[in-house]
Amino acid sequence: MLKAAVLGAGYMGSAITYPLSDNGIETNLWGTWLDDDLISGSLDGLHPKLKKPLQDGVFPMYSKDLKRAVSGVDIIFIGVNSEGFIPVFKMLIDIIGETKDKNYYFFKLTKGLVNFNGKIVRASQAAREIFYKKFGSKDFLWTTVGGPVRALDLAHKTVSATMYGISEGICGEKIKEIISRLSTDYYRIFTSDDLTGVETCSTFKNIYSIAPGICDGLFREKKEGLYHNTVAFLFNQASIEISKVVSAAGGKKETAFNLAGVGDLHVTSVAGRNRRFGEMVGKGIDPDTAFKKMFEEGEYGEGYTALKLAMPWLSNFNINVKTELPLLDTLHNIIFKKAEPYDELTRFIKNLGS
């Protein structure tokens, strides 16, 4: 029997325990030092974010219990936020380094770029370097979990289809065998060997989904139901720009127009936390204040952090942000240069293609 640990007891980390449980996989749900209330609530019978009990075979554990949480497991899902990814992964590798004869399968739920040793990189790149420093030439059995999967929908077993980006070669074949044991009739998993593309999409969809949220903040009160055309215009541009970023990063352009790209962008744009962050900004709340307010409420706006790191990361590639990614540039101006949202969006729409 397979046994799993999920690191991070927030929305997605907790939601993934449902298909794991339904596949008969005993699962330890470990909460970080920020998740104590989530673990306490789950132990009392109701997960505070998902508003429902965890299933049989899922065992909530506090942050002090990381070693116990990963003891004897085969699969490790990592669902902490991007800022916590490096410290948690380092702790994890130190612990499992004590069992060097065992192969672990890593599934990254974390979305976003990370600052690793002074460089902005994809989280999987940092994880690979940390892993090989500890284990040398041992197989790095890594999967980046993309979308589109909204955690609440998954926890309530609404039919979902998602894209997993997997390693190539022998490692990829081993991972596929494990993945075949994770699907359910309501959680369909499709795989892609474009790990770079899947991971890049999962980062930038969080950034671009801020745009329809800004529209909600600007127009919903006075134009409820009358700005769908504007959102569609922004969605189309976001899809085009994500495909350019994926290509520049070394991924496959077509990944941006599959589940991991447009699919994930859609669900995040209509129902994600980054949409909510954008709505607050569109209503006139200072972006830094909006991010902090959400964080204090237990909601992490990954798009804010990803946008901050995207600009230095994109400087590694032959891409001109102002001319090739004008919507990204517009969002950066609104969020970090404090441009007025309506004026900046109007400028973008007027100048695009001219």
Summary of the structure (lengths in Angstrom):
residues: 354
radius of gyration: 19.8
end to end distance: 59.9
largest distance: 62.5
contacts: 1247
relative contact order: 0.10
helix: 56%
strand: 14%
